[in-house]
Amino acid sequence: MTGTLYICATPIGNLADITFRTVETLKNADLIAAEDTRHSRILLDRFDIHVPVTSYHEHNKYEKAELLVGKLFQGMDVALITDAGTPVISDPGEVLVKACVDAGIPVTSLPGPCACITALTVSGLPARRFCFEGFIPQANKERKEVLERLRQETRTTIFYEAPHHLKQTLSELEKSVGGGRSIALCRELTKVYEDIWRGSLEDAIAYYKEATPKGEYVIVVSGRSQDEIEAEKTKRWENISLQDHLQQYLSKGLSRKEAMKMMASDRGCNKREIYQLLLEED
């Protein structure tokens, strides 16, 4: 009989946020795989957990995943924890989980703290639809692609960022999406000195010209609004004459009536206005 891999969320700052179920699972596991064994020892000692701990991190994730899968096949229950938050989310744990799934080993997740969700809930930005990008890649090509996608993104987007990259990231975000987007910069979440900065992207850049970024940040950026989409759609036709616009649709086989309906939609007006303007041009 194989063991089970338990994905255990741990506190992102306040140790009291750990769940009773997580503590119990960690105590009963045969082995705990931790991102940083020394860092995790603080948490384990706090809750009187005395279980063997092994390192599992970005630099050994492939070979260690193979070793852990072997232990699970021997019937050992393994608990996976990260330095803070939910393993697998922007974390090497995804490699181990996939290895277990591929091998047919049971995997279960114990819900708990997660920095990106915590930041979203306090951001004041729309939360019905959102996406998570993790850390923005440092490689120029990948970075450019992520920022270009963000320009068209209508959902609220969440990023992680290191303090020494924050100013550059804010500047690049402004170039990509404009300074008017709403943003929340969250740091020290759940801790005594929790800090949430809210405002426009433009104001955030001005603020950090004077302030020094400290600590890891969760950046929450509002999506592109419907008004912005409609304004850009309308602007696209400003330099095209009505006749040229009409011919674009007629050349596609649309009737004059259908073409005028499409033109009205493009230009943000009604069909009667288009008809009258065309008459005046004629």
Contacts in CASP RR format, 6 or more apart in sequence:
PFRMAT RR
TARGET T0000
AUTHOR 0000-0000-0000
METHOD contacts of the structure
MODEL  1
MTGTLYICATPIGNLADITFRTVETLKNADLIAAEDTRHSRILLDRFDIH
VPVTSYHEHNKYEKAELLVGKLFQGMDVALITDAGTPVISDPGEVLVKAC
VDAGIPVTSLPGPCACITALTVSGLPARRFCFEGFIPQANKERKEVLERL
RQETRTTIFYEAPHHLKQTLSELEKSVGGGRSIALCRELTKVYEDIWRGS
LEDAIAYYKEATPKGEYVIVVSGRSQDEIEAEKTKRWENISLQDHLQQYL
SKGLSRKEAMKMMASDRGCNKREIYQLLLEED
1 75 0 8 1.000
2 72 0 8 1.000
2 73 0 8 1.000
2 75 0 8 1.000
2 104 0 8 1.000
2 105 0 8 1.000
2 106 0 8 1.000
3 72 0 8 1.000
3 73 0 8 1.000
3 75 0 8 1.000
3 76 0 8 1.000
3 77 0 8 1.000
3 78 0 8 1.000
3 105 0 8 1.000
3 106 0 8 1.000
4 72 0 8 1.000
4 77 0 8 1.000
4 78 0 8 1.000
4 105 0 8 1.000
4 106 0 8 1.000
4 107 0 8 1.000
4 108 0 8 1.000
5 68 0 8 1.000
5 72 0 8 1.000
5 77 0 8 1.000
5 78 0 8 1.000
5 80 0 8 1.000
5 96 0 8 1.000
5 97 0 8 1.000
5 100 0 8 1.000
5 105 0 8 1.000
5 106 0 8 1.000
5 107 0 8 1.000
5 108 0 8 1.000
6 25 0 8 1.000
6 29 0 8 1.000
6 77 0 8 1.000
6 78 0 8 1.000
6 79 0 8 1.000
6 80 0 8 1.000
6 108 0 8 1.000
6 109 0 8 1.000
6 110 0 8 1.000
7 80 0 8 1.000
7 86 0 8 1.000
7 87 0 8 1.000
7 88 0 8 1.000
7 97 0 8 1.000
7 107 0 8 1.000
7 108 0 8 1.000
7 109 0 8 1.000
7 110 0 8 1.000
8 22 0 8 1.000
8 25 0 8 1.000
8 26 0 8 1.000
8 79 0 8 1.000
8 80 0 8 1.000
8 81 0 8 1.000
8 87 0 8 1.000
8 110 0 8 1.000
9 19 0 8 1.000
9 22 0 8 1.000
9 85 0 8 1.000
9 86 0 8 1.000
9 87 0 8 1.000
9 109 0 8 1.000
9 110 0 8 1.000
9 111 0 8 1.000
9 112 0 8 1.000
9 113 0 8 1.000
9 114 0 8 1.000
10 18 0 8 1.000
10 22 0 8 1.000
10 40 0 8 1.000
10 43 0 8 1.000
10 81 0 8 1.000
10 82 0 8 1.000
10 83 0 8 1.000
10 84 0 8 1.000
10 85 0 8 1.000
10 113 0 8 1.000
11 17 0 8 1.000
11 18 0 8 1.000
11 43 0 8 1.000
11 84 0 8 1.000
11 85 0 8 1.000
11 113 0 8 1.000
11 190 0 8 1.000
12 84 0 8 1.000
12 85 0 8 1.000
12 113 0 8 1.000
12 114 0 8 1.000
12 115 0 8 1.000
12 118 0 8 1.000
12 189 0 8 1.000
12 190 0 8 1.000
13 84 0 8 1.000
13 113 0 8 1.000
13 188 0 8 1.000
13 189 0 8 1.000
13 190 0 8 1.000
13 191 0 8 1.000
14 190 0 8 1.000
14 191 0 8 1.000
15 43 0 8 1.000
15 46 0 8 1.000
17 112 0 8 1.000
17 113 0 8 1.000
17 190 0 8 1.000
18 43 0 8 1.000
18 47 0 8 1.000
18 113 0 8 1.000
19 110 0 8 1.000
19 111 0 8 1.000
19 112 0 8 1.000
21 110 0 8 1.000
22 110 0 8 1.000
22 112 0 8 1.000
23 47 0 8 1.000
23 49 0 8 1.000
25 79 0 8 1.000
25 110 0 8 1.000
26 32 0 8 1.000
26 44 0 8 1.000
26 47 0 8 1.000
26 49 0 8 1.000
26 51 0 8 1.000
26 79 0 8 1.000
26 81 0 8 1.000
27 47 0 8 1.000
27 48 0 8 1.000
27 49 0 8 1.000
27 51 0 8 1.000
28 77 0 8 1.000
29 51 0 8 1.000
29 77 0 8 1.000
29 78 0 8 1.000
29 79 0 8 1.000
30 51 0 8 1.000
30 52 0 8 1.000
30 71 0 8 1.000
30 75 0 8 1.000
30 76 0 8 1.000
30 77 0 8 1.000
30 78 0 8 1.000
31 51 0 8 1.000
31 52 0 8 1.000
31 53 0 8 1.000
31 54 0 8 1.000
31 68 0 8 1.000
31 71 0 8 1.000
31 76 0 8 1.000
31 77 0 8 1.000
31 78 0 8 1.000
31 79 0 8 1.000
32 40 0 8 1.000
32 44 0 8 1.000
32 49 0 8 1.000
32 51 0 8 1.000
32 52 0 8 1.000
32 53 0 8 1.000
32 54 0 8 1.000
32 78 0 8 1.000
32 79 0 8 1.000
32 80 0 8 1.000
32 81 0 8 1.000
33 53 0 8 1.000
33 54 0 8 1.000
33 55 0 8 1.000
33 56 0 8 1.000
33 64 0 8 1.000
33 68 0 8 1.000
33 78 0 8 1.000
33 79 0 8 1.000
33 80 0 8 1.000
33 81 0 8 1.000
33 96 0 8 1.000
34 40 0 8 1.000
34 53 0 8 1.000
34 54 0 8 1.000
34 55 0 8 1.000
34 56 0 8 1.000
34 81 0 8 1.000
34 82 0 8 1.000
35 55 0 8 1.000
35 56 0 8 1.000
35 57 0 8 1.000
35 81 0 8 1.000
35 82 0 8 1.000
35 83 0 8 1.000
35 91 0 8 1.000
35 92 0 8 1.000
36 55 0 8 1.000
36 57 0 8 1.000
36 83 0 8 1.000
37 53 0 8 1.000
37 54 0 8 1.000
37 55 0 8 1.000
39 83 0 8 1.000
40 53 0 8 1.000
40 81 0 8 1.000
40 83 0 8 1.000
41 53 0 8 1.000
43 49 0 8 1.000
43 81 0 8 1.000
44 50 0 8 1.000
44 51 0 8 1.000
44 53 0 8 1.000
51 79 0 8 1.000
54 64 0 8 1.000
54 68 0 8 1.000
55 64 0 8 1.000
56 64 0 8 1.000
56 65 0 8 1.000
56 68 0 8 1.000
56 80 0 8 1.000
56 92 0 8 1.000
56 93 0 8 1.000
56 96 0 8 1.000
57 92 0 8 1.000
58 92 0 8 1.000
61 92 0 8 1.000
61 93 0 8 1.000
61 95 0 8 1.000
61 96 0 8 1.000
62 95 0 8 1.000
64 96 0 8 1.000
65 95 0 8 1.000
65 96 0 8 1.000
65 99 0 8 1.000
66 99 0 8 1.000
68 78 0 8 1.000
68 96 0 8 1.000
68 99 0 8 1.000
69 96 0 8 1.000
69 99 0 8 1.000
69 100 0 8 1.000
69 103 0 8 1.000
69 105 0 8 1.000
71 78 0 8 1.000
72 78 0 8 1.000
72 100 0 8 1.000
72 103 0 8 1.000
72 105 0 8 1.000
73 103 0 8 1.000
73 105 0 8 1.000
80 87 0 8 1.000
80 93 0 8 1.000
80 96 0 8 1.000
80 97 0 8 1.000
81 87 0 8 1.000
82 91 0 8 1.000
82 93 0 8 1.000
84 113 0 8 1.000
84 115 0 8 1.000
85 112 0 8 1.000
85 113 0 8 1.000
85 114 0 8 1.000
85 115 0 8 1.000
86 109 0 8 1.000
86 111 0 8 1.000
86 112 0 8 1.000
86 113 0 8 1.000
86 114 0 8 1.000
87 93 0 8 1.000
88 94 0 8 1.000
88 97 0 8 1.000
89 114 0 8 1.000
89 116 0 8 1.000
89 132 0 8 1.000
90 116 0 8 1.000
90 132 0 8 1.000
90 134 0 8 1.000
90 135 0 8 1.000
90 160 0 8 1.000
97 107 0 8 1.000
100 106 0 8 1.000
100 107 0 8 1.000
101 107 0 8 1.000
113 190 0 8 1.000
115 160 0 8 1.000
115 189 0 8 1.000
115 218 0 8 1.000
116 132 0 8 1.000
116 134 0 8 1.000
116 158 0 8 1.000
116 160 0 8 1.000
116 218 0 8 1.000
118 186 0 8 1.000
118 189 0 8 1.000
118 190 0 8 1.000
118 218 0 8 1.000
119 158 0 8 1.000
119 184 0 8 1.000
119 186 0 8 1.000
119 189 0 8 1.000
119 218 0 8 1.000
119 220 0 8 1.000
120 127 0 8 1.000
120 130 0 8 1.000
120 156 0 8 1.000
120 158 0 8 1.000
120 220 0 8 1.000
121 127 0 8 1.000
122 184 0 8 1.000
122 186 0 8 1.000
122 189 0 8 1.000
122 196 0 8 1.000
123 156 0 8 1.000
123 184 0 8 1.000
123 186 0 8 1.000
123 196 0 8 1.000
123 198 0 8 1.000
123 220 0 8 1.000
124 184 0 8 1.000
124 198 0 8 1.000
125 156 0 8 1.000
125 182 0 8 1.000
125 184 0 8 1.000
125 220 0 8 1.000
125 221 0 8 1.000
125 222 0 8 1.000
126 156 0 8 1.000
126 222 0 8 1.000
126 223 0 8 1.000
127 156 0 8 1.000
129 154 0 8 1.000
129 155 0 8 1.000
129 156 0 8 1.000
130 155 0 8 1.000
130 156 0 8 1.000
130 157 0 8 1.000
130 158 0 8 1.000
131 153 0 8 1.000
131 155 0 8 1.000
131 156 0 8 1.000
131 157 0 8 1.000
131 158 0 8 1.000
132 157 0 8 1.000
132 158 0 8 1.000
133 146 0 8 1.000
133 150 0 8 1.000
133 157 0 8 1.000
133 158 0 8 1.000
133 159 0 8 1.000
134 158 0 8 1.000
134 159 0 8 1.000
134 160 0 8 1.000
135 159 0 8 1.000
135 160 0 8 1.000
135 161 0 8 1.000
135 162 0 8 1.000
136 143 0 8 1.000
136 146 0 8 1.000
136 147 0 8 1.000
136 159 0 8 1.000
136 161 0 8 1.000
136 169 0 8 1.000
137 143 0 8 1.000
137 146 0 8 1.000
138 165 0 8 1.000
143 172 0 8 1.000
147 172 0 8 1.000
147 173 0 8 1.000
147 175 0 8 1.000
147 176 0 8 1.000
147 177 0 8 1.000
148 176 0 8 1.000
150 157 0 8 1.000
150 173 0 8 1.000
150 176 0 8 1.000
150 177 0 8 1.000
150 221 0 8 1.000
151 176 0 8 1.000
151 177 0 8 1.000
151 224 0 8 1.000
152 224 0 8 1.000
153 223 0 8 1.000
153 224 0 8 1.000
154 223 0 8 1.000
154 224 0 8 1.000
154 225 0 8 1.000
154 226 0 8 1.000
154 229 0 8 1.000
155 223 0 8 1.000
156 220 0 8 1.000
156 221 0 8 1.000
156 222 0 8 1.000
156 223 0 8 1.000
157 220 0 8 1.000
157 221 0 8 1.000
157 223 0 8 1.000
158 218 0 8 1.000
158 219 0 8 1.000
158 220 0 8 1.000
158 221 0 8 1.000
159 169 0 8 1.000
159 218 0 8 1.000
159 219 0 8 1.000
159 221 0 8 1.000
160 216 0 8 1.000
160 217 0 8 1.000
160 218 0 8 1.000
160 219 0 8 1.000
161 169 0 8 1.000
161 216 0 8 1.000
161 217 0 8 1.000
161 218 0 8 1.000
161 219 0 8 1.000
162 215 0 8 1.000
162 216 0 8 1.000
162 217 0 8 1.000
163 213 0 8 1.000
163 214 0 8 1.000
163 215 0 8 1.000
163 216 0 8 1.000
163 217 0 8 1.000
164 213 0 8 1.000
166 185 0 8 1.000
166 208 0 8 1.000
166 213 0 8 1.000
166 217 0 8 1.000
167 205 0 8 1.000
167 208 0 8 1.000
167 213 0 8 1.000
169 219 0 8 1.000
170 201 0 8 1.000
170 204 0 8 1.000
170 205 0 8 1.000
170 208 0 8 1.000
171 205 0 8 1.000
173 181 0 8 1.000
173 183 0 8 1.000
173 201 0 8 1.000
173 221 0 8 1.000
174 201 0 8 1.000
174 202 0 8 1.000
174 205 0 8 1.000
177 201 0 8 1.000
177 221 0 8 1.000
177 224 0 8 1.000
178 201 0 8 1.000
178 202 0 8 1.000
179 200 0 8 1.000
179 201 0 8 1.000
179 202 0 8 1.000
179 205 0 8 1.000
180 200 0 8 1.000
180 201 0 8 1.000
180 202 0 8 1.000
181 200 0 8 1.000
181 201 0 8 1.000
181 221 0 8 1.000
181 222 0 8 1.000
181 223 0 8 1.000
182 198 0 8 1.000
182 199 0 8 1.000
182 200 0 8 1.000
182 201 0 8 1.000
182 221 0 8 1.000
182 222 0 8 1.000
183 198 0 8 1.000
183 199 0 8 1.000
183 200 0 8 1.000
183 201 0 8 1.000
183 204 0 8 1.000
183 219 0 8 1.000
183 220 0 8 1.000
183 221 0 8 1.000
183 222 0 8 1.000
184 196 0 8 1.000
184 197 0 8 1.000
184 198 0 8 1.000
184 199 0 8 1.000
184 219 0 8 1.000
184 220 0 8 1.000
185 196 0 8 1.000
185 197 0 8 1.000
185 198 0 8 1.000
185 204 0 8 1.000
185 217 0 8 1.000
185 218 0 8 1.000
185 219 0 8 1.000
186 195 0 8 1.000
186 196 0 8 1.000
186 197 0 8 1.000
186 217 0 8 1.000
186 218 0 8 1.000
186 219 0 8 1.000
186 220 0 8 1.000
187 194 0 8 1.000
187 195 0 8 1.000
187 214 0 8 1.000
187 215 0 8 1.000
187 216 0 8 1.000
187 217 0 8 1.000
187 218 0 8 1.000
188 194 0 8 1.000
188 195 0 8 1.000
188 215 0 8 1.000
189 218 0 8 1.000
197 204 0 8 1.000
197 207 0 8 1.000
201 221 0 8 1.000
230 268 0 8 1.000
233 266 0 8 1.000
234 266 0 8 1.000
234 267 0 8 1.000
234 268 0 8 1.000
236 266 0 8 1.000
237 245 0 8 1.000
237 266 0 8 1.000
237 267 0 8 1.000
241 281 0 8 1.000
242 263 0 8 1.000
242 274 0 8 1.000
242 277 0 8 1.000
242 278 0 8 1.000
242 281 0 8 1.000
243 278 0 8 1.000
243 281 0 8 1.000
245 263 0 8 1.000
245 266 0 8 1.000
245 267 0 8 1.000
246 256 0 8 1.000
246 259 0 8 1.000
246 260 0 8 1.000
246 263 0 8 1.000
246 278 0 8 1.000
249 258 0 8 1.000
249 259 0 8 1.000
249 262 0 8 1.000
249 263 0 8 1.000
250 256 0 8 1.000
250 259 0 8 1.000
254 262 0 8 1.000
260 271 0 8 1.000
260 274 0 8 1.000
260 275 0 8 1.000
260 278 0 8 1.000
261 271 0 8 1.000
263 271 0 8 1.000
263 274 0 8 1.000
264 270 0 8 1.000
264 271 0 8 1.000
264 273 0 8 1.000
264 274 0 8 1.000
267 274 0 8 1.000
END
